[in-house]
Amino acid sequence: MKHFIIASKVGLVCAGGFALVTLLTSKLIQNKYFLAGYVFLATGVIDYFTHPTHFGAHYTEAVTTGLGAALISIVVSFILDKNK
C-alpha cells in the first residue's frame, strides 16, 4: 500500500507536468522521442524527491524508474502508431 501511495504521487505530479507541457508545446509532444525523454526526466526527478532509494546510490532507483517509464512510453507509442 505504501508503494502505491508513492507511485500515485509521482504519477499525479508527472501528469500535471505533462498537461502543462502539452498546453505549451503540443507539436513537441507528438514526437515519441521527446515524449519519452520528458517521461524519463519528469519521472526520475519526481521519484528522486518523493522518497529515498531502496537500492544502489541515492539516485539509482529514480533513474531506473525513469528509464522504465520512458521505455513503456516508447513501446506504447510504437503500438499506437502501428494501429493507425
C-alpha positions as CSV (number, residue, x, y, z in Angstrom):
1,M,0.0,0.0,0.0
2,K,2.9,2.4,0.8
3,H,4.4,1.9,-2.6
4,F,1.0,2.5,-4.3
5,I,0.8,5.9,-2.5
6,I,4.3,6.9,-3.5
7,A,3.7,5.8,-7.1
8,S,0.4,7.7,-7.2
9,K,2.2,10.9,-6.0
10,V,4.8,10.5,-8.7
11,G,2.1,9.8,-11.4
12,L,0.0,12.7,-10.4
13,V,2.8,15.2,-10.5
14,C,4.1,13.8,-13.8
15,A,0.5,14.0,-15.3
16,G,0.2,17.6,-14.2
17,G,3.6,18.5,-15.8
18,F,2.6,16.6,-18.9
19,A,-0.6,18.6,-19.2
20,L,1.4,21.8,-18.8
21,V,3.9,20.7,-21.5
22,T,1.0,19.7,-23.8
23,L,-0.6,23.2,-23.5
24,L,2.7,24.9,-24.2
25,T,4.3,22.7,-26.8
26,S,1.7,20.5,-28.4
27,K,3.8,19.9,-31.5
28,L,6.8,18.6,-29.4
29,I,4.6,16.2,-27.5
30,Q,3.7,14.5,-30.8
31,N,7.3,13.4,-31.2
32,K,7.6,10.0,-29.4
33,Y,11.2,10.5,-28.5
34,F,10.6,13.9,-27.0
35,L,7.7,12.4,-25.0
36,A,9.9,9.5,-23.8
37,G,12.6,12.0,-22.8
38,Y,10.1,14.1,-20.9
39,V,8.7,11.0,-19.2
40,F,12.2,9.9,-18.2
41,L,13.2,13.3,-16.8
42,A,9.9,14.0,-15.0
43,T,9.5,10.6,-13.5
44,G,13.2,10.4,-12.4
45,V,13.2,13.8,-10.8
46,I,9.9,13.4,-9.0
47,D,10.8,9.9,-7.9
48,Y,14.1,11.2,-6.5
49,F,12.5,13.8,-4.4
50,T,9.5,11.8,-3.4
51,H,11.2,9.0,-1.5
52,P,14.7,7.6,-0.7
53,T,16.2,4.9,-2.8
54,H,15.8,1.2,-1.9
55,F,18.9,0.1,-3.8
56,G,22.2,1.4,-5.1
57,A,23.3,5.0,-4.9
58,H,20.9,7.8,-3.8
59,Y,19.8,8.3,-7.4
60,T,19.8,4.7,-8.8
61,E,16.1,3.9,-8.1
62,A,15.0,7.3,-9.6
63,V,17.0,6.7,-12.8
64,T,15.8,3.1,-13.1
65,T,12.1,4.2,-12.6
66,G,12.6,7.0,-15.2
67,L,14.1,4.6,-17.7
68,G,11.3,2.1,-17.2
69,A,8.6,4.7,-17.7
70,A,10.4,6.0,-20.8
71,L,10.6,2.5,-22.2
72,I,6.9,2.0,-21.6
73,S,6.2,5.3,-23.4
74,I,8.2,4.3,-26.5
75,V,6.6,0.8,-26.7
76,V,3.1,2.3,-26.4
77,S,3.9,4.9,-29.0
78,F,5.0,2.3,-31.5
79,I,2.0,0.2,-30.8
80,L,-0.3,3.1,-31.3
81,D,1.5,4.1,-34.5
82,K,1.1,0.6,-35.8
83,N,-2.6,0.5,-35.1
84,K,-3.3,3.7,-37.1
